[in-house]
Amino acid sequence: MLKETSKVMLKLVNPVVAKEVGVMAAMVFQHICYWMQTQSVDVVYRSNKELSYDLDESVSVSQVQRAKQKLLDKGLIKLTRNPFNKFDRTTHYSLTSKGKKMLLGVAVKAKETLEKSNE
């Protein structure tokens, strides 16, 4: 008989992003980027509850809300609403140029580190 073990999930957070905005906000930032990449879109809608669920509820809904506000304050993401339908209160998130540069810088550093380790 197999013994049931508890679910353990390792969450990797980029230290460059975490240093700028903190660990929770870095997790949310990386997940927003993940959704943009997997859906091949520039704008993504994920509610606070959906983001919390996506992160296996290791980040509460209120923590997601605070993290998104911190990302907005630091200028890494921007929010938009539907300009054609005033009744549509859905908030969409996209990366700012600063957020894209940070994401690109992270990728470059990862590539350099990988190249150094292969030497």
Salt bridges, closest charged atoms under 4 A:
GLU20 OE2 - LYS98 NZ 3.49
ASP54 OD2 - HIS31 NE2 3.18
ASP54 OD2 - ARG46 NH2 2.63
ASP56 OD1 - LYS7 NZ 3.86
ASP56 OD2 - LYS11 NZ 3.77
